[in-house]
Amino acid sequence: MDIKGIVITMILGAFGFLVALQWRDAIKGTIDVFLPAGEGLMYTYMAAILVTVIAVVVTFVLIKLKDVDIIPDKYENRVKDKARRVKERAKSKVRRKEK
């Protein structure tokens, strides 16, 4: 269980979602140009590009942070130990019920 990896993956997923939403709006705006009503198309693309650039920068920063020890090992080990103990207790309960 890699807590930092899980948190970083969740953050990257959220940024990917934002990028997808911005590009959806940009593409929708492009279609509106060829069909009626295309107001503010340039701003839609600029926003999509800006969100994409921000997401790429944050991605690189998070990848670098993954290699940095920002959570002290004693806390990370505590969480891992607690998860292991909970899992062992659950297994022992299942074994008792089977008997």
C-alpha positions in Angstrom: 0.0 0.0 0.0 1.7 3.2 -1.2 -0.2 6.1 0.2 1.7 8.8 -1.7 1.2 6.9 -4.9 -2.5 6.6 -4.3 -2.9 10.3 -3.5 -0.8 11.4 -6.5 -2.9 9.1 -8.8 -6.1 10.7 -7.5 -4.8 14.2 -8.0 -3.7 13.4 -11.6 -7.0 11.8 -12.3 -8.8 15.0 -11.2 -6.5 17.2 -13.4 -7.1 14.8 -16.3 -10.8 15.3 -15.8 -10.5 19.1 -15.8 -8.4 18.9 -19.0 -11.1 16.7 -20.7 -13.8 19.1 -19.7 -12.0 22.1 -21.1 -11.3 20.3 -24.4 -14.9 19.3 -24.6 -15.9 22.9 -24.3 -13.3 23.9 -26.9 -14.5 21.3 -29.4 -18.1 22.1 -28.7 -17.3 25.8 -29.5 -15.6 24.8 -32.7 -18.7 23.0 -33.8 -20.8 26.0 -32.8 -18.7 28.1 -35.3 -19.7 25.9 -38.2 -23.2 25.6 -36.9 -24.9 28.7 -35.4 -23.6 30.6 -32.3 -19.9 30.6 -31.8 -19.2 33.4 -29.3 -16.0 33.3 -27.4 -14.3 30.4 -29.1 -10.8 31.9 -28.7 -11.3 32.1 -25.0 -12.5 28.5 -24.8 -9.4 27.3 -26.5 -7.1 29.5 -24.4 -8.7 28.1 -21.3 -8.3 24.5 -22.5 -4.6 25.1 -23.3 -4.0 26.8 -20.0 -5.6 24.0 -18.0 -3.6 21.5 -20.0 -0.3 23.3 -19.4 -1.1 23.6 -15.7 -2.0 19.9 -15.5 1.3 19.0 -17.2 3.3 21.2 -14.8 1.6 19.7 -11.8 2.1 16.2 -13.2 5.8 16.8 -13.4 5.9 18.3 -9.9 4.0 15.4 -8.5 6.2 12.8 -10.2 9.2 14.5 -8.6 7.5 14.7 -5.3 6.8 10.9 -5.4 10.6 10.4 -5.1 10.8 12.9 -2.2 10.1 11.6 1.3 7.4 14.0 2.4 5.7 11.6 4.8 8.0 10.4 7.5 8.5 6.7 7.4 7.3 6.2 10.9 3.8 7.5 10.0 3.7 5.5 6.7 4.8 2.4 8.5 2.2 2.9 11.2 -0.5 3.0 8.6 0.8 -0.1 6.8 1.1 -1.9 10.2 -2.5 -0.9 11.1 -3.8 -2.1 7.7 -1.9 -5.4 8.1 -3.4 -6.0 11.6 -6.9 -5.2 10.4 -6.5 -7.6 7.5 -5.2 -10.3 9.9 -8.1 -9.8 12.3 -10.6 -10.1 9.4 -9.0 -13.4 8.3 -9.1 -14.8 11.8 -12.8 -14.0 12.1 -13.5 -15.8 8.9 -11.5 -18.8 10.1 -13.5 -18.9 13.4 -16.8 -18.8 11.5 -15.7 -21.6 9.2 -15.1 -23.9 12.3 
